[in-house]
Amino acid sequence: MEKTWMPTVAGILDIVSGAFGLCMGLFMTFARHAASAVPNAARQAAGAVPNASKFGMHLPIPGGFHPWMGIALIVISILAVIGGIFALKAKNWGLALAGSIAAVVSGRLLGVLALILIVLGKKDFDLSGTKVSV
């Protein structure tokens, strides 16, 4: 059986999506801490400009950013990267599928494309050890 390009492309999309989600998760986790580290002079300078908030010069972080949300996104993104590695190797279809589902959460469009390619490329995976007999 000849391996097609679908698992390889899906693995790359999973890894890219996971890396994007990892960056966003780190930002969400540490954004409040970084904003509190900005010196008061920079805060006053941003506040001294008329209509500064219209031009994106405000420094407060939105109240919806919580560190636990960033940590959850980091964990999901790591699962997407691991699933992408297994998709590149075409070894464990279940873990590659779980990684693609995690990539849907962390990277949206890239994750959806990876999920479609993983499902369509199931025949390219080594499924020898996954049979369960009853």
Secondary structure, DSSP 4 states (H G I P E B T S, - for coil): ----SHHHHHHHHHHHHHHHHHHHHHHHHHHHHHHHTS-HHHHHHHHHSTTGGGGT---PPPTT--HHHHHHHHHHHHHHHHHHHHHHHT--HHHHHHHHHHHHHHHTHHHHHHHHHHHHTGGGS--TT-----
